[in-house]
Amino acid sequence: MADKNATIQILDNLISNAVKYSAPGSPVLLRMRTQARDLVLSVEDCGIGIPEDQKRFLFEPGRRLSNVGDVPGTG
C-alpha cells in the first residue's frame, strides 16, 4: 500500500533530478521489480553524483549541495 500522490511526487523528483543533472542525451534508467509483496524502484543516471561528505544532508528540505553549479533548483 502506498500514497498515490506521494509516490508520484517522489518519482517525479527522482526522474527530474536524474535528467536535470545529467549531460544531454545521456541515459536515465528507471527499473521496477517486485520483491515478495514490495515494489522496488530504482533510478540510474550518469549525473554529477552526490559528494560523499554531503550525503548526510540529503533529506534536509531546501538544502542545495555544493556541486550543483548554476543548475536551478530548490534543494
All heavy atoms as TSV, in Angstrom:
chain	resi	resn	atom	element	x	y	z
A	1	MET	N	N	0.841	-1.170	0.000
A	1	MET	CA	C	0.000	0.000	0.000
A	1	MET	C	C	0.893	1.242	0.000
A	1	MET	O	O	1.932	1.260	0.653
A	1	MET	CB	C	-0.898	-0.008	1.215
A	1	MET	CG	C	-1.828	-1.204	1.272
A	1	MET	SD	S	-2.882	-1.160	2.704
A	1	MET	CE	C	-4.216	-0.193	2.071
A	2	ALA	N	N	0.478	2.228	-0.734
A	2	ALA	CA	C	1.262	3.467	-0.809
A	2	ALA	C	C	0.329	4.630	-1.105
A	2	ALA	O	O	-0.744	4.458	-1.695
A	2	ALA	CB	C	2.325	3.361	-1.899
A	3	ASP	N	N	0.755	5.794	-0.705
A	3	ASP	CA	C	0.028	7.022	-1.009
A	3	ASP	C	C	0.310	7.371	-2.469
A	3	ASP	O	O	1.453	7.650	-2.843
A	3	ASP	CB	C	0.496	8.132	-0.077
A	3	ASP	CG	C	-0.221	9.443	-0.331
A	3	ASP	OD1	O	-0.178	9.926	-1.480
A	3	ASP	OD2	O	-0.788	9.980	0.630
A	4	LYS	N	N	-0.723	7.343	-3.303
A	4	LYS	CA	C	-0.563	7.560	-4.743
A	4	LYS	C	C	0.094	8.904	-5.043
A	4	LYS	O	O	1.053	8.968	-5.823
A	4	LYS	CB	C	-1.926	7.482	-5.424
A	4	LYS	CG	C	-1.890	7.750	-6.912
A	4	LYS	CD	C	-3.287	7.723	-7.499
A	4	LYS	CE	C	-3.273	8.185	-8.935
A	4	LYS	NZ	N	-4.632	8.227	-9.503
A	5	ASN	N	N	-0.386	9.980	-4.427
A	5	ASN	CA	C	0.163	11.306	-4.715
A	5	ASN	C	C	1.609	11.434	-4.260
A	5	ASN	O	O	2.441	12.020	-4.960
A	5	ASN	CB	C	-0.704	12.395	-4.082
A	5	ASN	CG	C	-2.057	12.491	-4.757
A	5	ASN	OD1	O	-2.203	12.212	-5.941
A	5	ASN	ND2	N	-3.064	12.860	-3.993
A	6	ALA	N	N	1.938	10.901	-3.080
A	6	ALA	CA	C	3.315	10.962	-2.590
A	6	ALA	C	C	4.240	10.150	-3.496
A	6	ALA	O	O	5.359	10.565	-3.794
A	6	ALA	CB	C	3.395	10.464	-1.150
A	7	THR	N	N	3.764	8.998	-3.956
A	7	THR	CA	C	4.575	8.152	-4.837
A	7	THR	C	C	4.851	8.861	-6.154
A	7	THR	O	O	5.983	8.852	-6.655
A	7	THR	CB	C	3.865	6.807	-5.087
A	7	THR	OG1	O	3.635	6.166	-3.823
A	7	THR	CG2	C	4.699	5.901	-5.968
A	8	ILE	N	N	3.844	9.505	-6.708
A	8	ILE	CA	C	4.023	10.256	-7.955
A	8	ILE	C	C	5.015	11.398	-7.749
A	8	ILE	O	O	5.898	11.627	-8.576
A	8	ILE	CB	C	2.666	10.779	-8.480
A	8	ILE	CG1	C	1.827	9.600	-8.967
A	8	ILE	CG2	C	2.854	11.817	-9.581
A	8	ILE	CD1	C	0.388	9.948	-9.268
A	9	GLN	N	N	4.892	12.112	-6.645
A	9	GLN	CA	C	5.807	13.229	-6.355
A	9	GLN	C	C	7.247	12.739	-6.202
A	9	GLN	O	O	8.178	13.360	-6.717
A	9	GLN	CB	C	5.357	13.952	-5.088
A	9	GLN	CG	C	6.181	15.171	-4.774
A	9	GLN	CD	C	5.650	15.916	-3.555
A	9	GLN	OE1	O	4.723	15.486	-2.898
A	9	GLN	NE2	N	6.265	17.042	-3.260
A	10	ILE	N	N	7.430	11.627	-5.512
A	10	ILE	CA	C	8.775	11.063	-5.326
A	10	ILE	C	C	9.381	10.664	-6.670
A	10	ILE	O	O	10.531	11.003	-6.980
A	10	ILE	CB	C	8.726	9.866	-4.363
A	10	ILE	CG1	C	8.431	10.354	-2.944
A	10	ILE	CG2	C	10.023	9.069	-4.411
A	10	ILE	CD1	C	8.021	9.252	-1.990
A	11	LEU	N	N	8.610	9.939	-7.490
A	11	LEU	CA	C	9.118	9.516	-8.801
A	11	LEU	C	C	9.421	10.713	-9.692
A	11	LEU	O	O	10.443	10.732	-10.388
A	11	LEU	CB	C	8.116	8.588	-9.489
A	11	LEU	CG	C	8.073	7.171	-8.965
A	11	LEU	CD1	C	6.924	6.396	-9.608
A	11	LEU	CD2	C	9.393	6.468	-9.209
A	12	ASP	N	N	8.541	11.702	-9.672
A	12	ASP	CA	C	8.768	12.904	-10.470
A	12	ASP	C	C	10.067	13.588	-10.058
A	12	ASP	O	O	10.875	13.984	-10.900
A	12	ASP	CB	C	7.589	13.866	-10.321
A	12	ASP	CG	C	7.765	15.119	-11.153
A	12	ASP	OD1	O	7.911	14.996	-12.386
A	12	ASP	OD2	O	7.774	16.218	-10.567
A	13	ASN	N	N	10.295	13.698	-8.760
A	13	ASN	CA	C	11.506	14.337	-8.263
A	13	ASN	C	C	12.750	13.542	-8.649
A	13	ASN	O	O	13.743	14.110	-9.135
A	13	ASN	CB	C	11.414	14.509	-6.749
A	13	ASN	CG	C	12.523	15.355	-6.204
A	13	ASN	OD1	O	13.679	14.955	-6.229
A	13	ASN	ND2	N	12.185	16.513	-5.684
A	14	LEU	N	N	12.725	12.239	-8.449
A	14	LEU	CA	C	13.886	11.403	-8.774
A	14	LEU	C	C	14.224	11.452	-10.265
A	14	LEU	O	O	15.383	11.626	-10.651
A	14	LEU	CB	C	13.636	9.952	-8.353
A	14	LEU	CG	C	13.655	9.664	-6.872
A	14	LEU	CD1	C	13.179	8.231	-6.610
A	14	LEU	CD2	C	15.044	9.875	-6.292
A	15	ILE	N	N	13.210	11.317	-11.109
A	15	ILE	CA	C	13.444	11.311	-12.551
A	15	ILE	C	C	13.845	12.703	-13.036
A	15	ILE	O	O	14.776	12.847	-13.838
A	15	ILE	CB	C	12.205	10.774	-13.298
A	15	ILE	CG1	C	11.991	9.305	-12.935
A	15	ILE	CG2	C	12.362	10.947	-14.800
A	15	ILE	CD1	C	10.645	8.740	-13.346
A	16	SER	N	N	13.187	13.737	-12.543
A	16	SER	CA	C	13.538	15.110	-12.938
A	16	SER	C	C	14.980	15.441	-12.582
A	16	SER	O	O	15.717	16.020	-13.383
A	16	SER	CB	C	12.607	16.121	-12.267
A	16	SER	OG	O	11.298	15.969	-12.712
A	17	ASN	N	N	15.392	15.081	-11.367
A	17	ASN	CA	C	16.773	15.343	-10.956
A	17	ASN	C	C	17.764	14.532	-11.781
A	17	ASN	O	O	18.840	15.031	-12.142
A	17	ASN	CB	C	16.964	15.062	-9.470
A	17	ASN	CG	C	16.430	16.174	-8.602
A	17	ASN	OD1	O	16.154	17.276	-9.072
A	17	ASN	ND2	N	16.263	15.884	-7.327
A	18	ALA	N	N	17.426	13.285	-12.091
A	18	ALA	CA	C	18.325	12.453	-12.896
A	18	ALA	C	C	18.555	13.092	-14.260
A	18	ALA	O	O	19.681	13.140	-14.757
A	18	ALA	CB	C	17.735	11.053	-13.054
A	19	VAL	N	N	17.494	13.623	-14.870
A	19	VAL	CA	C	17.610	14.267	-16.174
A	19	VAL	C	C	18.322	15.608	-16.049
A	19	VAL	O	O	19.227	15.931	-16.824
A	19	VAL	CB	C	16.212	14.441	-16.818
A	19	VAL	CG1	C	16.283	15.303	-18.061
A	19	VAL	CG2	C	15.593	13.082	-17.120
A	20	LYS	N	N	17.934	16.396	-15.040
A	20	LYS	CA	C	18.467	17.758	-14.879
A	20	LYS	C	C	19.975	17.764	-14.640
A	20	LYS	O	O	20.685	18.637	-15.132
A	20	LYS	CB	C	17.752	18.449	-13.715
A	20	LYS	CG	C	18.214	19.868	-13.474
A	20	LYS	CD	C	17.415	20.685	-12.473
A	20	LYS	CE	C	16.685	20.008	-11.393
A	20	LYS	NZ	N	16.068	20.934	-10.426
A	21	TYR	N	N	20.487	16.795	-13.885
A	21	TYR	CA	C	21.902	16.802	-13.523
A	21	TYR	C	C	22.752	15.856	-14.363
A	21	TYR	O	O	23.899	15.578	-14.034
A	21	TYR	CB	C	22.063	16.485	-12.032
A	21	TYR	CG	C	21.504	17.588	-11.163
A	21	TYR	CD1	C	20.293	17.452	-10.506
A	21	TYR	CD2	C	22.186	18.788	-11.033
A	21	TYR	CE1	C	19.780	18.477	-9.723
A	21	TYR	CE2	C	21.689	19.818	-10.257
A	21	TYR	CZ	C	20.484	19.656	-9.608
A	21	TYR	OH	O	19.973	20.669	-8.847
A	22	SER	N	N	22.199	15.346	-15.453
A	22	SER	CA	C	22.948	14.508	-16.392
A	22	SER	C	C	23.191	15.288	-17.675
A	22	SER	O	O	22.446	16.200	-18.012
A	22	SER	CB	C	22.158	13.233	-16.717
A	22	SER	OG	O	22.016	12.420	-15.588
A	23	ALA	N	N	24.224	14.911	-18.385
A	23	ALA	CA	C	24.528	15.555	-19.663
A	23	ALA	C	C	23.414	15.265	-20.673
A	23	ALA	O	O	22.808	14.183	-20.640
A	23	ALA	CB	C	25.864	15.038	-20.197
A	24	PRO	N	N	23.127	16.222	-21.558
A	24	PRO	CA	C	22.094	15.991	-22.577
A	24	PRO	C	C	22.376	14.720	-23.371
A	24	PRO	O	O	23.513	14.457	-23.771
A	24	PRO	CB	C	22.207	17.224	-23.475
A	24	PRO	CG	C	22.791	18.286	-22.600
A	24	PRO	CD	C	23.736	17.554	-21.672
A	25	GLY	N	N	21.360	13.916	-23.553
A	25	GLY	CA	C	21.488	12.687	-24.333
A	25	GLY	C	C	21.983	11.487	-23.559
A	25	GLY	O	O	21.993	10.382	-24.095
A	26	SER	N	N	22.396	11.675	-22.310
A	26	SER	CA	C	22.867	10.524	-21.538
A	26	SER	C	C	21.672	9.743	-20.998
A	26	SER	O	O	20.596	10.301	-20.780
A	26	SER	CB	C	23.811	10.958	-20.414
A	26	SER	OG	O	23.143	11.759	-19.479
A	27	PRO	N	N	21.837	8.442	-20.798
A	27	PRO	CA	C	20.695	7.616	-20.409
A	27	PRO	C	C	20.260	7.838	-18.955
A	27	PRO	O	O	21.069	8.125	-18.077
A	27	PRO	CB	C	21.217	6.184	-20.579
A	27	PRO	CG	C	22.697	6.304	-20.423
A	27	PRO	CD	C	23.059	7.656	-20.977
A	28	VAL	N	N	18.956	7.735	-18.747
A	28	VAL	CA	C	18.364	7.689	-17.413
A	28	VAL	C	C	17.500	6.433	-17.395
A	28	VAL	O	O	16.604	6.281	-18.229
A	28	VAL	CB	C	17.507	8.942	-17.115
A	28	VAL	CG1	C	16.765	8.777	-15.801
A	28	VAL	CG2	C	18.370	10.191	-17.086
A	29	LEU	N	N	17.799	5.519	-16.492
A	29	LEU	CA	C	17.094	4.242	-16.440
A	29	LEU	C	C	16.187	4.186	-15.216
A	29	LEU	O	O	16.623	4.485	-14.103
A	29	LEU	CB	C	18.097	3.082	-16.368
A	29	LEU	CG	C	19.134	3.003	-17.485
A	29	LEU	CD1	C	20.144	1.908	-17.193
A	29	LEU	CD2	C	18.449	2.753	-18.815
A	30	LEU	N	N	14.954	3.802	-15.424
A	30	LEU	CA	C	14.003	3.564	-14.349
A	30	LEU	C	C	13.709	2.072	-14.362
A	30	LEU	O	O	13.273	1.530	-15.383
A	30	LEU	CB	C	12.721	4.371	-14.566
A	30	LEU	CG	C	11.566	4.073	-13.609
A	30	LEU	CD1	C	11.944	4.416	-12.166
A	30	LEU	CD2	C	10.323	4.829	-14.032
A	31	ARG	N	N	13.970	1.422	-13.249
A	31	ARG	CA	C	13.711	-0.020	-13.153
A	31	ARG	C	C	12.660	-0.256	-12.074
A	31	ARG	O	O	12.698	0.382	-11.026
A	31	ARG	CB	C	14.989	-0.769	-12.792
A	31	ARG	CG	C	16.023	-0.755	-13.876
A	31	ARG	CD	C	17.181	-1.687	-13.502
A	31	ARG	NE	N	18.134	-1.765	-14.566
A	31	ARG	CZ	C	19.255	-1.053	-14.625
A	31	ARG	NH1	N	19.563	-0.224	-13.662
A	31	ARG	NH2	N	20.078	-1.191	-15.642
A	32	MET	N	N	11.773	-1.188	-12.354
A	32	MET	CA	C	10.764	-1.590	-11.378
A	32	MET	C	C	10.735	-3.107	-11.326
A	32	MET	O	O	10.809	-3.771	-12.364
A	32	MET	CB	C	9.382	-1.073	-11.783
A	32	MET	CG	C	9.278	0.430	-11.768
A	32	MET	SD	S	7.606	1.029	-12.091
A	32	MET	CE	C	7.560	0.920	-13.872
A	33	ARG	N	N	10.634	-3.621	-10.103
A	33	ARG	CA	C	10.505	-5.070	-9.938
A	33	ARG	C	C	9.748	-5.333	-8.643
A	33	ARG	O	O	9.635	-4.452	-7.798
A	33	ARG	CB	C	11.876	-5.752	-9.913
A	33	ARG	CG	C	12.744	-5.377	-8.729
A	33	ARG	CD	C	14.106	-6.074	-8.785
A	33	ARG	NE	N	14.997	-5.560	-7.775
A	33	ARG	CZ	C	15.058	-5.990	-6.518
A	33	ARG	NH1	N	14.271	-6.963	-6.113
A	33	ARG	NH2	N	15.904	-5.461	-5.662
A	34	THR	N	N	9.240	-6.522	-8.540
A	34	THR	CA	C	8.592	-6.908	-7.302
A	34	THR	C	C	9.535	-7.784	-6.501
A	34	THR	O	O	10.355	-8.514	-7.060
A	34	THR	CB	C	7.275	-7.660	-7.564
A	34	THR	OG1	O	7.552	-8.786	-8.381
A	34	THR	CG2	C	6.260	-6.762	-8.240
A	35	GLN	N	N	9.425	-7.651	-5.198
A	35	GLN	CA	C	10.210	-8.471	-4.281
A	35	GLN	C	C	9.261	-8.844	-3.147
A	35	GLN	O	O	8.899	-7.978	-2.349
A	35	GLN	CB	C	11.412	-7.696	-3.755
A	35	GLN	CG	C	12.296	-8.486	-2.812
A	35	GLN	CD	C	13.525	-7.692	-2.420
A	35	GLN	OE1	O	14.127	-7.018	-3.242
A	35	GLN	NE2	N	13.889	-7.790	-1.159
A	36	ALA	N	N	8.842	-10.086	-3.150
A	36	ALA	CA	C	7.797	-10.540	-2.225
A	36	ALA	C	C	6.557	-9.677	-2.461
A	36	ALA	O	O	6.051	-9.627	-3.572
A	36	ALA	CB	C	8.286	-10.498	-0.787
A	37	ARG	N	N	6.124	-8.924	-1.459
A	37	ARG	CA	C	4.931	-8.076	-1.610
A	37	ARG	C	C	5.285	-6.616	-1.842
A	37	ARG	O	O	4.429	-5.742	-1.776
A	37	ARG	CB	C	4.064	-8.204	-0.370
A	37	ARG	CG	C	3.501	-9.613	-0.201
A	37	ARG	CD	C	2.657	-9.735	1.012
A	37	ARG	NE	N	1.688	-8.634	1.060
A	37	ARG	CZ	C	0.731	-8.528	1.932
A	37	ARG	NH1	N	0.582	-9.446	2.840
A	37	ARG	NH2	N	-0.096	-7.509	1.931
A	38	ASP	N	N	6.549	-6.334	-2.111
A	38	ASP	CA	C	7.010	-4.957	-2.290
A	38	ASP	C	C	7.286	-4.660	-3.755
A	38	ASP	O	O	7.642	-5.534	-4.530
A	38	ASP	CB	C	8.296	-4.711	-1.491
A	38	ASP	CG	C	8.101	-4.877	-0.002
A	38	ASP	OD1	O	7.006	-4.549	0.508
A	38	ASP	OD2	O	9.041	-5.342	0.663
A	39	LEU	N	N	7.162	-3.385	-4.103
A	39	LEU	CA	C	7.583	-2.888	-5.401
A	39	LEU	C	C	8.890	-2.142	-5.176
A	39	LEU	O	O	8.973	-1.263	-4.325
A	39	LEU	CB	C	6.536	-1.935	-5.988
A	39	LEU	CG	C	6.892	-1.269	-7.310
A	39	LEU	CD1	C	7.055	-2.319	-8.407
A	39	LEU	CD2	C	5.834	-0.255	-7.699
A	40	VAL	N	N	9.923	-2.524	-5.912
A	40	VAL	CA	C	11.238	-1.906	-5.772
A	40	VAL	C	C	11.504	-1.067	-7.007
A	40	VAL	O	O	11.447	-1.566	-8.131
A	40	VAL	CB	C	12.347	-2.981	-5.607
A	40	VAL	CG1	C	13.707	-2.335	-5.469
A	40	VAL	CG2	C	12.039	-3.883	-4.420
A	41	LEU	N	N	11.757	0.229	-6.806
A	41	LEU	CA	C	12.034	1.158	-7.894
A	41	LEU	C	C	13.460	1.657	-7.778
A	41	LEU	O	O	13.943	1.915	-6.672
A	41	LEU	CB	C	11.096	2.363	-7.825
A	41	LEU	CG	C	9.614	2.072	-7.877
A	41	LEU	CD1	C	8.820	3.308	-7.501
A	41	LEU	CD2	C	9.222	1.593	-9.257
A	42	SER	N	N	14.126	1.812	-8.901
A	42	SER	CA	C	15.457	2.421	-8.882
A	42	SER	C	C	15.594	3.336	-10.084
A	42	SER	O	O	15.024	3.087	-11.146
A	42	SER	CB	C	16.565	1.364	-8.873
A	42	SER	OG	O	16.581	0.649	-10.091
A	43	VAL	N	N	16.325	4.422	-9.883
A	43	VAL	CA	C	16.630	5.368	-10.949
A	43	VAL	C	C	18.142	5.423	-11.061
A	43	VAL	O	O	18.838	5.609	-10.059
A	43	VAL	CB	C	16.062	6.774	-10.645
A	43	VAL	CG1	C	16.434	7.746	-11.752
A	43	VAL	CG2	C	14.549	6.717	-10.469
A	44	GLU	N	N	18.651	5.229	-12.260
A	44	GLU	CA	C	20.097	5.246	-12.502
A	44	GLU	C	C	20.391	6.283	-13.577
A	44	GLU	O	O	19.717	6.326	-14.609
A	44	GLU	CB	C	20.560	3.859	-12.955
A	44	GLU	CG	C	22.045	3.748	-13.184
A	44	GLU	CD	C	22.439	2.348	-13.614
A	44	GLU	OE1	O	21.728	1.382	-13.301
A	44	GLU	OE2	O	23.476	2.236	-14.305
A	45	ASP	N	N	21.403	7.120	-13.313
A	45	ASP	CA	C	21.757	8.144	-14.289
A	45	ASP	C	C	23.267	8.289	-14.366
A	45	ASP	O	O	23.998	7.632	-13.647
A	45	ASP	CB	C	21.088	9.482	-13.940
A	45	ASP	CG	C	21.546	10.028	-12.606
A	45	ASP	OD1	O	22.759	10.269	-12.430
A	45	ASP	OD2	O	20.694	10.230	-11.717
A	46	CYS	N	N	23.708	9.157	-15.243
A	46	CYS	CA	C	25.131	9.455	-15.413
A	46	CYS	C	C	25.383	10.899	-14.980
A	46	CYS	O	O	26.155	11.619	-15.610
A	46	CYS	CB	C	25.545	9.252	-16.863
A	46	CYS	SG	S	25.319	7.561	-17.432
A	47	GLY	N	N	24.711	11.309	-13.917
A	47	GLY	CA	C	24.771	12.694	-13.470
A	47	GLY	C	C	26.006	13.014	-12.651
A	47	GLY	O	O	26.961	12.247	-12.594
A	48	ILE	N	N	25.947	14.165	-11.991
A	48	ILE	CA	C	27.106	14.682	-11.259
A	48	ILE	C	C	27.354	13.950	-9.951
A	48	ILE	O	O	28.414	14.077	-9.369
A	48	ILE	CB	C	26.945	16.196	-10.993
A	48	ILE	CG1	C	25.721	16.477	-10.125
A	48	ILE	CG2	C	26.908	16.960	-12.293
A	48	ILE	CD1	C	25.573	17.930	-9.704
A	49	GLY	N	N	26.384	13.202	-9.478
A	49	GLY	CA	C	26.566	12.443	-8.243
A	49	GLY	C	C	26.423	13.314	-7.000
A	49	GLY	O	O	26.197	14.520	-7.075
A	50	ILE	N	N	26.569	12.679	-5.868
A	50	ILE	CA	C	26.456	13.354	-4.580
A	50	ILE	C	C	27.789	13.213	-3.869
A	50	ILE	O	O	28.246	12.096	-3.619
A	50	ILE	CB	C	25.331	12.729	-3.735
A	50	ILE	CG1	C	23.993	12.841	-4.472
A	50	ILE	CG2	C	25.259	13.384	-2.357
A	50	ILE	CD1	C	22.884	12.013	-3.865
A	51	PRO	N	N	28.430	14.334	-3.543
A	51	PRO	CA	C	29.701	14.244	-2.826
A	51	PRO	C	C	29.537	13.465	-1.521
A	51	PRO	O	O	28.558	13.651	-0.791
A	51	PRO	CB	C	30.068	15.705	-2.548
A	51	PRO	CG	C	29.323	16.494	-3.579
A	51	PRO	CD	C	28.047	15.725	-3.806
A	52	GLU	N	N	30.457	12.569	-1.251
A	52	GLU	CA	C	30.389	11.703	-0.072
A	52	GLU	C	C	30.180	12.500	1.213
A	52	GLU	O	O	29.365	12.123	2.059
A	52	GLU	CB	C	31.664	10.861	0.018
A	52	GLU	CG	C	31.577	9.721	1.006
A	52	GLU	CD	C	30.549	8.664	0.633
A	52	GLU	OE1	O	30.419	8.336	-0.552
A	52	GLU	OE2	O	29.860	8.175	1.556
A	53	ASP	N	N	30.885	13.621	1.354
A	53	ASP	CA	C	30.791	14.394	2.593
A	53	ASP	C	C	29.475	15.164	2.736
A	53	ASP	O	O	29.224	15.784	3.769
A	53	ASP	CB	C	31.972	15.354	2.719
A	53	ASP	CG	C	31.972	16.445	1.652
A	53	ASP	OD1	O	31.413	16.234	0.558
A	53	ASP	OD2	O	32.537	17.516	1.921
A	54	GLN	N	N	28.609	15.111	1.704
A	54	GLN	CA	C	27.342	15.837	1.766
A	54	GLN	C	C	26.120	14.917	1.799
A	54	GLN	O	O	24.987	15.395	1.863
A	54	GLN	CB	C	27.248	16.809	0.593
A	54	GLN	CG	C	28.293	17.893	0.707
A	54	GLN	CD	C	28.174	18.922	-0.374
A	54	GLN	OE1	O	27.114	19.161	-0.928
A	54	GLN	NE2	N	29.282	19.566	-0.676
A	55	LYS	N	N	26.336	13.618	1.776
A	55	LYS	CA	C	25.212	12.679	1.791
A	55	LYS	C	C	24.375	12.823	3.060
A	55	LYS	O	O	23.187	12.563	3.044
A	55	LYS	CB	C	25.707	11.248	1.630
A	55	LYS	CG	C	26.179	10.968	0.220
A	55	LYS	CD	C	26.578	9.533	0.031
A	55	LYS	CE	C	27.008	9.312	-1.417
A	55	LYS	NZ	N	27.408	7.932	-1.656
A	56	ARG	N	N	24.979	13.280	4.129
A	56	ARG	CA	C	24.223	13.444	5.380
A	56	ARG	C	C	23.153	14.536	5.264
A	56	ARG	O	O	22.249	14.611	6.075
A	56	ARG	CB	C	25.170	13.730	6.537
A	56	ARG	CG	C	25.883	15.069	6.446
A	56	ARG	CD	C	26.840	15.251	7.635
A	56	ARG	NE	N	27.454	16.545	7.644
A	56	ARG	CZ	C	28.600	16.848	7.048
A	56	ARG	NH1	N	29.269	15.917	6.392
A	56	ARG	NH2	N	29.088	18.073	7.117
A	57	PHE	N	N	23.242	15.392	4.255
A	57	PHE	CA	C	22.283	16.483	4.071
A	57	PHE	C	C	21.118	16.127	3.146
A	57	PHE	O	O	20.248	16.962	2.900
A	57	PHE	CB	C	22.982	17.718	3.487
A	57	PHE	CG	C	24.118	18.232	4.320
A	57	PHE	CD1	C	25.376	18.406	3.747
A	57	PHE	CD2	C	23.951	18.542	5.648
A	57	PHE	CE1	C	26.433	18.884	4.502
A	57	PHE	CE2	C	24.998	19.025	6.415
A	57	PHE	CZ	C	26.244	19.190	5.836
A	58	LEU	N	N	21.099	14.918	2.603
A	58	LEU	CA	C	20.132	14.546	1.569
A	58	LEU	C	C	18.680	14.836	1.917
A	58	LEU	O	O	17.904	15.223	1.059
A	58	LEU	CB	C	20.259	13.062	1.229
A	58	LEU	CG	C	21.352	12.714	0.240
A	58	LEU	CD1	C	21.385	11.215	0.009
A	58	LEU	CD2	C	21.170	13.447	-1.055
A	59	PHE	N	N	18.287	14.641	3.144
A	59	PHE	CA	C	16.868	14.769	3.484
A	59	PHE	C	C	16.550	16.058	4.227
A	59	PHE	O	O	15.493	16.182	4.831
A	59	PHE	CB	C	16.418	13.534	4.266
A	59	PHE	CG	C	16.557	12.280	3.438
A	59	PHE	CD1	C	17.595	11.392	3.675
A	59	PHE	CD2	C	15.687	12.015	2.390
A	59	PHE	CE1	C	17.747	10.253	2.892
A	59	PHE	CE2	C	15.831	10.884	1.604
A	59	PHE	CZ	C	16.856	10.004	1.858
A	60	GLU	N	N	17.438	17.035	4.118
A	60	GLU	CA	C	17.159	18.350	4.688
A	60	GLU	C	C	16.438	19.187	3.625
A	60	GLU	O	O	16.991	19.460	2.568
A	60	GLU	CB	C	18.449	19.053	5.107
A	60	GLU	CG	C	19.105	18.462	6.325
A	60	GLU	CD	C	20.311	19.271	6.787
A	60	GLU	OE1	O	20.485	20.418	6.342
A	60	GLU	OE2	O	21.084	18.718	7.576
A	61	PRO	N	N	15.199	19.597	3.931
A	61	PRO	CA	C	14.441	20.385	2.946
A	61	PRO	C	C	15.179	21.664	2.559
A	61	PRO	O	O	15.753	22.347	3.410
A	61	PRO	CB	C	13.138	20.715	3.680
A	61	PRO	CG	C	13.021	19.699	4.765
A	61	PRO	CD	C	14.438	19.358	5.150
A	62	GLY	N	N	15.186	21.964	1.268
A	62	GLY	CA	C	15.779	23.205	0.779
A	62	GLY	C	C	17.285	23.213	0.686
A	62	GLY	O	O	17.870	24.201	0.247
A	63	ARG	N	N	17.943	22.138	1.053
A	63	ARG	CA	C	19.411	22.088	1.040
A	63	ARG	C	C	19.895	21.880	-0.388
A	63	ARG	O	O	19.435	20.995	-1.096
A	63	ARG	CB	C	19.882	20.942	1.931
A	63	ARG	CG	C	21.355	20.612	1.834
A	63	ARG	CD	C	22.236	21.641	2.463
A	63	ARG	NE	N	22.215	21.519	3.896
A	63	ARG	CZ	C	23.217	21.864	4.667
A	63	ARG	NH1	N	24.319	22.339	4.141
A	63	ARG	NH2	N	23.118	21.757	5.963
A	64	ARG	N	N	20.821	22.719	-0.829
A	64	ARG	CA	C	21.465	22.551	-2.135
A	64	ARG	C	C	22.897	22.096	-1.893
A	64	ARG	O	O	23.590	22.643	-1.031
A	64	ARG	CB	C	21.467	23.874	-2.912
A	64	ARG	CG	C	20.096	24.452	-3.144
A	64	ARG	CD	C	19.505	24.269	-4.493
A	64	ARG	NE	N	20.381	24.682	-5.566
A	64	ARG	CZ	C	20.293	24.180	-6.784
A	64	ARG	NH1	N	19.399	23.288	-7.063
A	64	ARG	NH2	N	21.093	24.585	-7.725
A	65	LEU	N	N	23.343	21.127	-2.641
A	65	LEU	CA	C	24.694	20.615	-2.466
A	65	LEU	C	C	25.696	21.497	-3.210
A	65	LEU	O	O	25.336	22.257	-4.101
A	65	LEU	CB	C	24.768	19.168	-2.945
A	65	LEU	CG	C	23.805	18.202	-2.227
A	65	LEU	CD1	C	23.970	16.794	-2.746
A	65	LEU	CD2	C	23.986	18.249	-0.728
A	66	SER	N	N	26.941	21.374	-2.843
A	66	SER	CA	C	27.970	22.293	-3.346
A	66	SER	C	C	28.309	22.100	-4.821
A	66	SER	O	O	28.871	22.986	-5.446
A	66	SER	CB	C	29.239	22.141	-2.511
A	66	SER	OG	O	29.792	20.840	-2.687
A	67	ASN	N	N	27.973	20.947	-5.393
A	67	ASN	CA	C	28.414	20.662	-6.761
A	67	ASN	C	C	27.350	20.924	-7.819
A	67	ASN	O	O	27.528	20.531	-8.966
A	67	ASN	CB	C	28.899	19.211	-6.848
A	67	ASN	CG	C	27.788	18.207	-6.617
A	67	ASN	OD1	O	26.808	18.503	-5.944
A	67	ASN	ND2	N	27.948	17.008	-7.139
A	68	VAL	N	N	26.247	21.607	-7.484
A	68	VAL	CA	C	25.178	21.798	-8.478
A	68	VAL	C	C	25.479	22.898	-9.485
A	68	VAL	O	O	24.790	23.003	-10.492
A	68	VAL	CB	C	23.802	22.042	-7.806
A	68	VAL	CG1	C	23.391	20.848	-6.990
A	68	VAL	CG2	C	23.808	23.300	-6.974
A	69	GLY	N	N	26.476	23.714	-9.210
A	69	GLY	CA	C	26.839	24.770	-10.147
A	69	GLY	C	C	25.699	25.733	-10.365
A	69	GLY	O	O	25.048	26.168	-9.420
A	70	ASP	N	N	25.417	26.041	-11.633
A	70	ASP	CA	C	24.359	27.010	-11.930
A	70	ASP	C	C	23.052	26.347	-12.360
A	70	ASP	O	O	22.179	27.001	-12.922
A	70	ASP	CB	C	24.835	27.997	-13.001
A	70	ASP	CG	C	25.206	27.319	-14.316
A	70	ASP	OD1	O	25.175	26.069	-14.380
A	70	ASP	OD2	O	25.532	28.028	-15.275
A	71	VAL	N	N	22.899	25.051	-12.075
A	71	VAL	CA	C	21.651	24.359	-12.386
A	71	VAL	C	C	20.595	24.829	-11.382
A	71	VAL	O	O	20.798	24.742	-10.177
A	71	VAL	CB	C	21.835	22.822	-12.298
A	71	VAL	CG1	C	20.513	22.114	-12.549
A	71	VAL	CG2	C	22.889	22.349	-13.277
A	72	PRO	N	N	19.467	25.373	-11.867
A	72	PRO	CA	C	18.466	25.892	-10.948
A	72	PRO	C	C	17.743	24.773	-10.190
A	72	PRO	O	O	17.644	23.643	-10.665
A	72	PRO	CB	C	17.485	26.636	-11.862
A	72	PRO	CG	C	17.677	26.021	-13.200
A	72	PRO	CD	C	19.100	25.545	-13.266
A	73	GLY	N	N	17.260	25.101	-9.017
A	73	GLY	CA	C	16.504	24.155	-8.216
A	73	GLY	C	C	16.269	24.710	-6.814
A	73	GLY	O	O	16.799	25.747	-6.459
A	74	THR	N	N	15.466	23.980	-6.070
A	74	THR	CA	C	15.110	24.427	-4.731
A	74	THR	C	C	15.753	23.619	-3.626
A	74	THR	O	O	15.610	23.922	-2.451
A	74	THR	CB	C	13.585	24.401	-4.530
A	74	THR	OG1	O	13.132	23.054	-4.731
A	74	THR	CG2	C	12.889	25.344	-5.463
A	75	GLY	N	N	16.447	22.553	-3.973
A	75	GLY	CA	C	17.075	21.714	-2.947
A	75	GLY	C	C	16.206	20.566	-2.574
A	75	GLY	O	O	15.139	20.360	-3.052
